[in-house]
Amino acid sequence: MSVTAAPALLDRDGLNALVSALVAQGRTVIGPTVRDGAIVLAELDSADALPFGWGVELDAGRYRLVRREDGAAFAHSAGPQSWKNFLHPARERLWSAERTPEGDVSFTAEEPAVPSYAFLGVRPCDLRAIAIQDRVLTGGRHTDSGYAGRRERALLIAVECTEPGATCFCVSTGGGPAADPGYDLALTEVDGRFLVRVGSDEGAALLEQVPHRDARPDVEETARATVDAARERMGRALPPVDLRDLMGASLAAERWDDVATRCLTCGNCTMVCPTCFCTTTEEVTDLTGDHTERWQHWDSCFDLDFSYLHGGPVRSSPRSRYRQWLTHKLGTWHDQFDTSGCVGCGRCIAWCPVGIDITEEVAALDAERAARETETD
């Protein structure tokens, strides 16, 4: 069966069979489920653990679960976690060292067992985010071997969006509710059933193990129409300007002072962002001093010590740290990786404790630039 196979149709039993087939392959299946008042990503042993009948209400600084009457499994927006948590974990040991009584020191590189993940329910925005992290962490001269190993063995089952949230703005970042290439299988939920498209040979082989039937043309048309309709119902939007140019022209903007009075520099936005990748390392020594370990863990440009050089941090004010984050995300990321660092998932808006809205801030910077240009004409 080739990757050009005709779309198939699964019912809920077929979705359960899909998860069972993945587990039988020895894969760790990760997908959305309800826990602690949110839709989180966790290991699944059955499709029954998916958030059937749950949706979310989102706004700046607000996230609430709500019940749905239709029993849909994937009619919810992105939760606080992304697949970064598994491919680029928050904390990872790199090596350890031992000192013998004679004073000799030996080093041992960490070689953990690489999990074989199957990600079920990857949103199109997160599919793009994974592609961006691929470029960042494996596309240059210095590959993150831990990320590369996990990514190479990961199977991606995307789910197209039919219900965008109030903080979603993927369309204005060049994406959309439809899944771009890069998935092994792509699902579209239609009236309690799941239209399946194949994106790889591995996905095709997996589908062959699952009871399914060919999708009728009218089901395909309904799925396309539903996804197209979602495209028109984004809750937010970035202004339709060259964001790289806007960021470069706004380094001295007064708006940074406004946002600095609200920003707590807590780093929540970088923690929930599916593309932020910064890390630092620390050495941890036991009480004897004979054993030490080096750990890599996430860091944030909002951390005061992130830009520390001899004598103190380069970016000591909230203004400078927020400006660094936003101008890098939307501007200089292009210079490094030929892409924006934002996929429009809206997590940074929903999970900011003071409700700072990236789309609002960019619109304000655009308006300020336009006012400056008018004054100089």
C-alpha positions as a Markdown table, in Angstrom:
| # | Residue | x | y | z |
|---|---|---|---|---|
| 1 | Met | 0.0 | 0.0 | 0.0 |
| 2 | Ser | 1.5 | 3.3 | -1.0 |
| 3 | Val | 1.2 | 6.7 | 0.6 |
| 4 | Thr | -1.2 | 7.7 | -2.1 |
| 5 | Ala | -3.8 | 5.3 | -0.7 |
| 6 | Ala | -7.4 | 6.5 | -0.7 |
| 7 | Pro | -8.7 | 8.0 | 2.5 |
| 8 | Ala | -10.2 | 5.5 | 5.0 |
| 9 | Leu | -12.8 | 5.7 | 7.7 |
| 10 | Leu | -12.5 | 4.6 | 11.3 |
| 11 | Asp | -15.2 | 4.4 | 13.9 |
| 12 | Arg | -14.5 | 4.5 | 17.7 |
| 13 | Asp | -13.8 | 0.8 | 17.8 |
| 14 | Gly | -11.3 | 1.3 | 14.9 |
| 15 | Leu | -9.6 | 4.1 | 16.9 |
| 16 | Asn | -9.3 | 1.7 | 19.8 |
| 17 | Ala | -7.8 | -0.9 | 17.5 |
| 18 | Leu | -5.4 | 1.7 | 16.2 |
| 19 | Val | -4.1 | 2.3 | 19.8 |
| 20 | Ser | -4.0 | -1.4 | 20.5 |
| 21 | Ala | -1.9 | -2.0 | 17.3 |
| 22 | Leu | 0.6 | 0.7 | 18.4 |
| 23 | Val | 0.9 | -0.7 | 21.9 |
| 24 | Ala | 1.4 | -4.2 | 20.4 |
| 25 | Gln | 4.3 | -2.8 | 18.4 |
| 26 | Gly | 6.0 | -1.8 | 21.6 |
| 27 | Arg | 5.3 | 1.9 | 21.2 |
| 28 | Thr | 4.5 | 4.3 | 24.0 |
| 29 | Val | 1.3 | 6.0 | 22.9 |
| 30 | Ile | 0.9 | 9.6 | 24.0 |
| 31 | Gly | -2.3 | 11.5 | 23.5 |
| 32 | Pro | -4.7 | 14.0 | 25.0 |
| 33 | Thr | -6.6 | 13.1 | 28.1 |
| 34 | Val | -8.4 | 14.9 | 30.9 |
| 35 | Arg | -6.5 | 15.4 | 34.2 |
| 36 | Asp | -6.3 | 18.0 | 36.9 |
| 37 | Gly | -8.8 | 20.3 | 35.2 |
| 38 | Ala | -7.1 | 20.4 | 31.8 |
| 39 | Ile | -6.5 | 18.4 | 28.7 |
| 40 | Val | -3.0 | 17.2 | 29.1 |
| 41 | Leu | -0.7 | 14.8 | 27.1 |
| 42 | Ala | -0.1 | 11.5 | 28.8 |
| 43 | Glu | 0.5 | 7.8 | 28.0 |
| 44 | Leu | -2.6 | 6.0 | 26.7 |
| 45 | Asp | -3.4 | 2.3 | 26.8 |
| 46 | Ser | -6.8 | 2.8 | 25.1 |
| 47 | Ala | -8.5 | 5.3 | 22.9 |
| 48 | Asp | -11.2 | 5.4 | 25.6 |
| 49 | Ala | -8.9 | 7.6 | 27.6 |
| 50 | Leu | -9.2 | 10.4 | 25.0 |
| 51 | Pro | -11.2 | 13.5 | 26.1 |
| 52 | Phe | -14.5 | 12.4 | 24.5 |
| 53 | Gly | -17.1 | 15.1 | 25.2 |
| 54 | Trp | -14.7 | 17.7 | 26.5 |
| 55 | Gly | -13.9 | 21.1 | 25.0 |
| 56 | Val | -12.2 | 24.2 | 26.4 |
| 57 | Glu | -13.0 | 27.9 | 26.9 |
| 58 | Leu | -10.0 | 30.1 | 26.3 |
| 59 | Asp | -9.0 | 33.7 | 26.6 |
| 60 | Ala | -6.0 | 35.7 | 27.7 |
| 61 | Gly | -5.0 | 34.3 | 31.0 |
| 62 | Arg | -7.9 | 31.9 | 31.1 |
| 63 | Tyr | -8.4 | 28.2 | 30.4 |
| 64 | Arg | -11.5 | 26.2 | 31.4 |
| 65 | Leu | -12.8 | 22.7 | 30.6 |
| 66 | Val | -16.4 | 22.6 | 29.3 |
| 67 | Arg | -18.6 | 19.7 | 28.5 |
| 68 | Arg | -19.7 | 19.1 | 24.9 |
| 69 | Glu | -23.0 | 17.4 | 23.9 |
| 70 | Asp | -21.6 | 15.8 | 20.7 |
| 71 | Gly | -19.1 | 13.5 | 22.5 |
| 72 | Ala | -16.2 | 14.6 | 20.1 |
| 73 | Ala | -12.7 | 13.4 | 21.0 |
| 74 | Phe | -10.6 | 16.1 | 19.5 |
| 75 | Ala | -12.9 | 19.2 | 19.5 |
| 76 | His | -10.6 | 21.1 | 21.9 |
| 77 | Ser | -7.7 | 23.5 | 21.5 |
| 78 | Ala | -4.1 | 23.0 | 22.5 |
| 79 | Gly | -3.6 | 22.3 | 26.2 |
| 80 | Pro | -0.7 | 23.5 | 28.4 |
| 81 | Gln | 1.7 | 20.9 | 27.1 |
| 82 | Ser | 3.2 | 20.3 | 23.6 |
| 83 | Trp | 5.0 | 17.4 | 22.1 |
| 84 | Lys | 8.2 | 19.2 | 23.0 |
| 85 | Asn | 7.8 | 17.8 | 26.5 |
| 86 | Phe | 8.6 | 14.3 | 25.1 |
| 87 | Leu | 10.9 | 15.0 | 22.2 |
| 88 | His | 12.9 | 17.8 | 24.0 |
| 89 | Pro | 12.3 | 16.9 | 27.7 |
| 90 | Ala | 12.5 | 19.6 | 30.4 |
| 91 | Arg | 15.3 | 17.8 | 32.2 |
| 92 | Glu | 17.9 | 15.3 | 30.9 |
| 93 | Arg | 21.1 | 13.9 | 32.3 |
| 94 | Leu | 24.0 | 14.1 | 29.9 |
| 95 | Trp | 26.9 | 12.4 | 31.7 |
| 96 | Ser | 28.2 | 11.4 | 35.1 |
| 97 | Ala | 31.7 | 11.3 | 36.6 |
| 98 | Glu | 33.3 | 9.3 | 39.4 |
| 99 | Arg | 36.5 | 9.9 | 41.3 |
| 100 | Thr | 38.4 | 7.0 | 42.8 |
| 101 | Pro | 40.2 | 7.0 | 46.2 |
| 102 | Glu | 43.4 | 7.3 | 44.1 |
| 103 | Gly | 42.1 | 10.5 | 42.6 |
| 104 | Asp | 41.4 | 9.2 | 39.1 |
| 105 | Val | 38.3 | 10.5 | 37.4 |
| 106 | Ser | 36.2 | 8.6 | 34.8 |
| 107 | Phe | 33.4 | 10.0 | 32.8 |
| 108 | Thr | 30.3 | 8.0 | 31.5 |
| 109 | Ala | 28.0 | 9.5 | 28.9 |
| 110 | Glu | 24.4 | 9.0 | 29.5 |
| 111 | Glu | 22.9 | 6.5 | 27.0 |
| 112 | Pro | 19.3 | 6.1 | 27.9 |
| 113 | Ala | 16.9 | 3.7 | 26.1 |
| 114 | Val | 15.3 | 5.7 | 23.4 |
| 115 | Pro | 11.5 | 5.4 | 23.6 |
| 116 | Ser | 9.5 | 4.5 | 20.5 |
| 117 | Tyr | 6.7 | 7.1 | 20.7 |
| 118 | Ala | 3.4 | 7.3 | 18.9 |
| 119 | Phe | 1.9 | 10.7 | 19.2 |
| 120 | Leu | -1.9 | 10.6 | 18.7 |
| 121 | Gly | -3.7 | 13.9 | 18.3 |
| 122 | Val | -1.0 | 16.2 | 17.0 |
| 123 | Arg | -2.6 | 19.5 | 16.0 |
| 124 | Pro | -1.5 | 21.1 | 12.7 |
| 125 | Cys | 0.1 | 23.9 | 14.7 |
| 126 | Asp | 2.1 | 21.4 | 16.7 |
| 127 | Leu | 3.0 | 19.4 | 13.6 |
| 128 | Arg | 4.6 | 22.7 | 12.3 |
| 129 | Ala | 6.2 | 23.2 | 15.6 |
| 130 | Ile | 7.8 | 19.8 | 15.5 |
| 131 | Ala | 9.1 | 20.5 | 12.0 |
| 132 | Ile | 10.6 | 23.8 | 13.3 |
| 133 | Gln | 12.3 | 22.0 | 16.2 |
| 134 | Asp | 13.6 | 19.5 | 13.8 |
| 135 | Arg | 15.3 | 22.3 | 11.9 |
| 136 | Val | 16.6 | 23.9 | 15.1 |
| 137 | Leu | 17.9 | 20.8 | 16.9 |
| 138 | Thr | 18.9 | 18.5 | 14.1 |
| 139 | Gly | 19.3 | 20.8 | 11.0 |
| 140 | Gly | 22.6 | 22.5 | 11.8 |
| 141 | Arg | 26.2 | 21.5 | 12.4 |
| 142 | His | 25.6 | 20.6 | 16.1 |
| 143 | Thr | 22.8 | 18.0 | 16.4 |
| 144 | Asp | 21.1 | 17.4 | 19.7 |
| 145 | Ser | 21.6 | 13.6 | 19.7 |
| 146 | Gly | 18.9 | 13.0 | 22.4 |
| 147 | Tyr | 16.3 | 14.9 | 20.4 |
| 148 | Ala | 17.4 | 13.2 | 17.1 |
| 149 | Gly | 17.0 | 9.7 | 18.6 |
| 150 | Arg | 13.6 | 10.3 | 20.0 |
| 151 | Arg | 12.4 | 12.1 | 16.9 |
| 152 | Glu | 13.6 | 9.4 | 14.5 |
| 153 | Arg | 11.6 | 6.8 | 16.3 |
| 154 | Ala | 8.4 | 8.9 | 16.8 |
| 155 | Leu | 5.3 | 8.2 | 14.7 |
| 156 | Leu | 3.0 | 11.1 | 14.2 |
| 157 | Ile | -0.8 | 10.8 | 14.0 |
| 158 | Ala | -2.1 | 14.3 | 13.3 |
| 159 | Val | -5.7 | 15.5 | 14.0 |
| 160 | Glu | -7.0 | 18.3 | 11.9 |
| 161 | Cys | -8.8 | 21.2 | 13.7 |
| 162 | Thr | -12.5 | 21.6 | 13.4 |
| 163 | Glu | -13.0 | 23.8 | 16.5 |
| 164 | Pro | -10.4 | 26.6 | 16.8 |
| 165 | Gly | -10.2 | 28.2 | 20.2 |
| 166 | Ala | -10.5 | 31.9 | 21.1 |
| 167 | Thr | -6.7 | 32.2 | 21.4 |
| 168 | Cys | -5.9 | 30.4 | 18.1 |
| 169 | Phe | -4.2 | 32.3 | 15.3 |
| 170 | Cys | -2.5 | 29.7 | 13.2 |
| 171 | Val | -3.8 | 31.0 | 9.9 |
| 172 | Ser | -2.1 | 34.3 | 10.3 |
| 173 | Thr | 1.2 | 32.6 | 10.9 |
| 174 | Gly | 1.0 | 30.8 | 7.5 |
| 175 | Gly | -0.5 | 27.6 | 8.8 |
| 176 | Gly | -4.0 | 26.5 | 9.3 |
| 177 | Pro | -6.4 | 23.9 | 10.7 |
| 178 | Ala | -5.5 | 21.4 | 7.9 |
| 179 | Ala | -2.4 | 19.3 | 8.5 |
| 180 | Asp | 0.7 | 20.0 | 6.4 |
| 181 | Pro | 2.9 | 17.1 | 5.3 |
| 182 | Gly | 5.0 | 15.4 | 7.9 |
| 183 | Tyr | 2.5 | 13.1 | 9.5 |
| 184 | Asp | 2.3 | 9.3 | 9.2 |
| 185 | Leu | -1.5 | 9.4 | 9.5 |
| 186 | Ala | -3.9 | 12.3 | 9.6 |
| 187 | Leu | -7.4 | 12.1 | 11.2 |
| 188 | Thr | -10.3 | 14.4 | 10.7 |
| 189 | Glu | -13.2 | 13.9 | 13.1 |
| 190 | Val | -16.6 | 13.9 | 11.3 |
| 191 | Asp | -19.8 | 13.0 | 13.2 |
| 192 | Gly | -18.2 | 10.6 | 15.6 |
| 193 | Arg | -16.1 | 8.9 | 12.9 |
| 194 | Phe | -12.5 | 9.6 | 11.8 |
| 195 | Leu | -11.4 | 10.2 | 8.2 |
| 196 | Val | -7.9 | 8.9 | 7.8 |
| 197 | Arg | -5.3 | 10.0 | 5.3 |
| 198 | Val | -2.0 | 8.2 | 4.9 |
| 199 | Gly | 1.3 | 10.3 | 4.9 |
| 200 | Ser | 4.0 | 7.6 | 5.0 |
| 201 | Asp | 4.7 | 4.0 | 4.3 |
| 202 | Glu | 4.8 | 3.4 | 8.1 |
| 203 | Gly | 1.4 | 5.0 | 8.4 |
| 204 | Ala | 0.1 | 2.8 | 5.6 |
| 205 | Ala | 1.4 | -0.3 | 7.2 |
| 206 | Leu | -0.2 | 0.6 | 10.5 |
| 207 | Leu | -3.6 | 1.3 | 8.9 |
| 208 | Glu | -3.5 | -2.1 | 7.3 |
| 209 | Gln | -3.6 | -3.6 | 10.8 |
| 210 | Val | -6.7 | -1.8 | 11.8 |
| 211 | Pro | -10.3 | -2.6 | 10.7 |
| 212 | His | -11.4 | 0.2 | 8.4 |
| 213 | Arg | -13.4 | 0.9 | 5.3 |
| 214 | Asp | -12.9 | 3.2 | 2.4 |
| 215 | Ala | -14.3 | 6.7 | 2.9 |
| 216 | Arg | -17.2 | 7.8 | 0.7 |
| 217 | Pro | -16.7 | 11.0 | -1.3 |
| 218 | Asp | -19.4 | 12.8 | 0.7 |
| 219 | Val | -17.5 | 12.1 | 3.9 |
| 220 | Glu | -14.4 | 13.5 | 2.4 |
| 221 | Glu | -16.2 | 16.6 | 1.3 |
| 222 | Thr | -17.8 | 17.1 | 4.7 |
| 223 | Ala | -14.4 | 16.8 | 6.3 |
| 224 | Arg | -12.8 | 19.3 | 4.0 |
| 225 | Ala | -15.7 | 21.7 | 4.5 |
| 226 | Thr | -15.5 | 21.4 | 8.2 |
| 227 | Val | -11.8 | 22.1 | 8.3 |
| 228 | Asp | -12.2 | 25.0 | 5.8 |
| 229 | Ala | -14.9 | 26.5 | 8.0 |
| 230 | Ala | -12.6 | 26.3 | 11.0 |
| 231 | Arg | -10.1 | 28.4 | 9.0 |
| 232 | Glu | -12.6 | 31.3 | 9.0 |
| 233 | Arg | -13.2 | 31.1 | 12.8 |
| 234 | Met | -9.8 | 31.9 | 14.3 |
| 235 | Gly | -10.1 | 33.6 | 17.6 |
| 236 | Arg | -7.1 | 35.9 | 17.1 |
| 237 | Ala | -4.9 | 37.1 | 14.2 |
| 238 | Leu | -1.5 | 38.7 | 13.8 |
| 239 | Pro | -1.5 | 41.8 | 11.6 |
| 240 | Pro | -0.9 | 41.0 | 7.9 |
| 241 | Val | 2.5 | 42.7 | 7.7 |
| 242 | Asp | 6.1 | 41.5 | 7.4 |
| 243 | Leu | 6.7 | 40.6 | 11.0 |
| 244 | Arg | 10.4 | 40.3 | 10.6 |
| 245 | Asp | 10.6 | 43.8 | 9.2 |
| 246 | Leu | 8.2 | 45.1 | 12.0 |
| 247 | Met | 10.3 | 43.6 | 14.7 |
| 248 | Gly | 13.5 | 45.1 | 13.3 |
| 249 | Ala | 11.9 | 48.5 | 13.1 |
| 250 | Ser | 10.5 | 48.4 | 16.6 |
| 251 | Leu | 13.5 | 48.0 | 18.9 |
| 252 | Ala | 13.0 | 51.5 | 20.4 |
| 253 | Ala | 9.2 | 51.4 | 20.5 |
| 254 | Glu | 7.4 | 52.8 | 23.5 |
| 255 | Arg | 5.1 | 49.8 | 23.6 |
| 256 | Trp | 7.9 | 47.8 | 25.3 |
| 257 | Asp | 7.5 | 50.0 | 28.3 |
| 258 | Asp | 3.8 | 49.3 | 28.4 |
| 259 | Val | 4.2 | 45.6 | 28.3 |
| 260 | Ala | 7.0 | 45.8 | 30.9 |
| 261 | Thr | 4.6 | 47.2 | 33.5 |
| 262 | Arg | 2.5 | 44.0 | 33.1 |
| 263 | Cys | 5.0 | 41.2 | 32.4 |
| 264 | Leu | 6.0 | 39.2 | 35.5 |
| 265 | Thr | 9.0 | 37.7 | 33.6 |
| 266 | Cys | 7.8 | 34.3 | 34.9 |
| 267 | Gly | 8.7 | 32.5 | 31.6 |
| 268 | Asn | 5.4 | 30.7 | 31.3 |
| 269 | Cys | 5.1 | 31.7 | 27.6 |
| 270 | Thr | 8.5 | 30.0 | 26.9 |
| 271 | Met | 7.6 | 26.9 | 28.9 |
| 272 | Val | 4.3 | 26.3 | 27.0 |
| 273 | Cys | 5.6 | 27.4 | 23.6 |
| 274 | Pro | 6.0 | 24.3 | 21.3 |
| 275 | Thr | 9.1 | 25.8 | 19.6 |
| 276 | Cys | 11.1 | 27.5 | 22.4 |
| 277 | Phe | 14.2 | 25.3 | 22.8 |
| 278 | Cys | 16.7 | 27.1 | 25.0 |
| 279 | Thr | 18.5 | 25.1 | 27.6 |
| 280 | Thr | 21.2 | 25.4 | 30.2 |
| 281 | Thr | 23.3 | 22.9 | 32.1 |
| 282 | Glu | 24.2 | 22.4 | 35.7 |
| 283 | Glu | 26.6 | 20.0 | 37.6 |
| 284 | Val | 25.2 | 18.3 | 40.6 |
| 285 | Thr | 27.7 | 16.8 | 43.1 |
| 286 | Asp | 27.0 | 14.4 | 45.9 |
| 287 | Leu | 28.1 | 15.1 | 49.5 |
| 288 | Thr | 31.3 | 13.1 | 49.2 |
| 289 | Gly | 32.4 | 15.1 | 46.1 |
| 290 | Asp | 33.3 | 11.8 | 44.4 |
| 291 | His | 30.3 | 11.6 | 42.1 |
| 292 | Thr | 28.9 | 14.4 | 39.9 |
| 293 | Glu | 26.4 | 14.6 | 37.1 |
| 294 | Arg | 25.7 | 17.1 | 34.3 |
| 295 | Trp | 22.0 | 17.8 | 33.6 |
| 296 | Gln | 20.5 | 19.7 | 30.8 |
| 297 | His | 17.2 | 21.5 | 31.5 |
| 298 | Trp | 15.0 | 24.1 | 29.9 |
| 299 | Asp | 15.9 | 27.7 | 30.3 |
| 300 | Ser | 14.1 | 30.9 | 29.4 |
| 301 | Cys | 15.2 | 34.2 | 28.0 |
| 302 | Phe | 12.9 | 35.7 | 30.8 |
| 303 | Asp | 15.3 | 34.4 | 33.4 |
| 304 | Leu | 17.5 | 37.2 | 34.8 |
| 305 | Asp | 20.6 | 35.1 | 34.5 |
| 306 | Phe | 19.9 | 33.9 | 31.0 |
| 307 | Ser | 22.1 | 36.7 | 29.5 |
| 308 | Tyr | 24.6 | 36.8 | 32.4 |
| 309 | Leu | 28.1 | 37.8 | 31.4 |
| 310 | His | 31.0 | 38.9 | 33.6 |
| 311 | Gly | 29.6 | 41.7 | 35.7 |
| 312 | Gly | 25.9 | 41.0 | 35.4 |
| 313 | Pro | 23.1 | 40.2 | 33.0 |
| 314 | Val | 22.9 | 41.9 | 29.6 |
| 315 | Arg | 19.1 | 42.1 | 29.7 |
| 316 | Ser | 18.3 | 43.2 | 33.3 |
| 317 | Ser | 14.9 | 44.8 | 32.8 |
| 318 | Pro | 11.5 | 43.2 | 32.0 |
| 319 | Arg | 11.3 | 45.4 | 29.0 |
| 320 | Ser | 14.5 | 44.1 | 27.5 |
| 321 | Arg | 13.7 | 40.5 | 28.2 |
| 322 | Tyr | 10.2 | 40.6 | 26.7 |
| 323 | Arg | 11.6 | 42.4 | 23.7 |
| 324 | Gln | 14.2 | 39.8 | 23.2 |
| 325 | Trp | 11.6 | 37.0 | 23.3 |
| 326 | Leu | 9.2 | 38.6 | 20.9 |
| 327 | Thr | 11.7 | 40.0 | 18.4 |
| 328 | His | 13.5 | 36.6 | 18.3 |
| 329 | Lys | 10.3 | 34.6 | 18.0 |
| 330 | Leu | 8.9 | 36.7 | 15.1 |
| 331 | Gly | 12.0 | 38.4 | 13.6 |
| 332 | Thr | 15.6 | 37.0 | 14.1 |
| 333 | Trp | 14.4 | 33.4 | 14.1 |
| 334 | His | 14.2 | 33.9 | 10.3 |
| 335 | Asp | 17.9 | 34.8 | 10.2 |
| 336 | Gln | 18.8 | 31.7 | 12.1 |
| 337 | Phe | 16.4 | 29.1 | 10.8 |
| 338 | Asp | 14.6 | 30.6 | 7.7 |
| 339 | Thr | 11.2 | 30.4 | 9.5 |
| 340 | Ser | 9.2 | 32.2 | 12.1 |
| 341 | Gly | 9.3 | 30.7 | 15.6 |
| 342 | Cys | 5.5 | 31.1 | 16.1 |
| 343 | Val | 2.9 | 28.6 | 14.9 |
| 344 | Gly | -0.2 | 30.4 | 16.3 |
| 345 | Cys | -1.2 | 27.8 | 18.9 |
| 346 | Gly | -2.1 | 30.5 | 21.4 |
| 347 | Arg | -0.7 | 28.8 | 24.4 |
| 348 | Cys | 1.4 | 31.9 | 25.4 |
| 349 | Ile | -1.9 | 33.9 | 25.6 |
| 350 | Ala | -3.9 | 31.4 | 27.5 |
| 351 | Trp | -1.2 | 30.5 | 30.0 |
| 352 | Cys | 0.1 | 34.0 | 30.7 |
| 353 | Pro | -0.9 | 34.8 | 34.3 |
| 354 | Val | -1.6 | 38.4 | 33.5 |
| 355 | Gly | -3.1 | 37.8 | 30.1 |
| 356 | Ile | -0.5 | 39.4 | 27.8 |
| 357 | Asp | -1.6 | 38.7 | 24.3 |
| 358 | Ile | 1.1 | 38.4 | 21.6 |
| 359 | Thr | -1.3 | 39.3 | 18.8 |
| 360 | Glu | -2.3 | 42.5 | 20.7 |
| 361 | Glu | 1.3 | 43.4 | 21.3 |
| 362 | Val | 2.3 | 43.0 | 17.7 |
| 363 | Ala | -0.7 | 45.0 | 16.5 |
| 364 | Ala | 0.2 | 47.8 | 18.9 |
| 365 | Leu | 3.8 | 47.8 | 17.6 |
| 366 | Asp | 2.5 | 47.9 | 14.1 |
| 367 | Ala | 0.2 | 50.9 | 14.9 |
| 368 | Glu | 3.1 | 52.7 | 16.6 |
| 369 | Arg | 5.3 | 52.2 | 13.6 |
| 370 | Ala | 2.5 | 53.5 | 11.3 |
| 371 | Ala | 2.2 | 56.6 | 13.5 |
| 372 | Arg | 5.9 | 57.3 | 13.4 |
| 373 | Glu | 5.9 | 57.0 | 9.6 |
| 374 | Thr | 3.0 | 59.4 | 9.4 |
| 375 | Glu | 4.8 | 61.9 | 11.6 |
| 376 | Thr | 7.9 | 61.8 | 9.4 |
| 377 | Asp | 6.0 | 62.2 | 6.1 |
